[in-house]
């Protein structure tokens, strides 16, 4: 099994920045990529950004140029730096480990952007 522990998030004013981190432990050898999803109230969970073990990154159009995903393979940790935040970024953010036979998710961390 894989355990994902998220940290970061919180309340920030529009235009501000926040950073998230997600540490993986357990059977991490199966992980080929890690990503961040978010779910706003009344909306479906959506992929925000993902990064492979070879550091190839993907970003949703809505966050391109504002968010940066990175990972430290030695620490099995993925990071999400979020800049120029706006109210549409308000959501619960979830870390996801990809490539394993079972989908693994973090517990979720709330990001609230006040206008």
KABEL-V305908 format. One record per backbone hydrogen bond with DSSP energy under -1.0 kcal/mol. NH is the residue of the N-H (numbers start at 1). CO is the residue of the C=O. If there is no record, write none. Layout:
BEGIN
NH:CO + NH:CO
END
This chain:
BEGIN
3:25 + 5:23 + 7:21 + 10:110 + 12:112 + 14:114 + 15:85 + 16:13 + 18:82 + 20:80 + 21:7 + 22:78 + 23:5 + 24:76 + 25:3 + 27:1 + 28:26 + 30:27 + 31:28 + 32:98 + 33:98 + 34:51 + 35:96 + 36:49 + 37:94 + 38:46 + 39:92 + 43:40 + 46:38 + 48:36 + 49:36 + 50:58 + 51:34 + 52:56 + 53:32 + 55:52 + 58:50 + 60:48 + 63:60 + 64:60 + 66:63 + 67:63 + 68:81 + 70:79 + 72:77 + 77:72 + 78:22 + 79:70 + 80:20 + 81:68 + 82:18 + 83:66 + 85:16 + 89:86 + 90:87 + 91:111 + 92:39 + 93:109 + 94:37 + 96:35 + 97:104 + 98:33 + 106:95 + 109:93 + 111:91 + 112:10 + 114:12
END
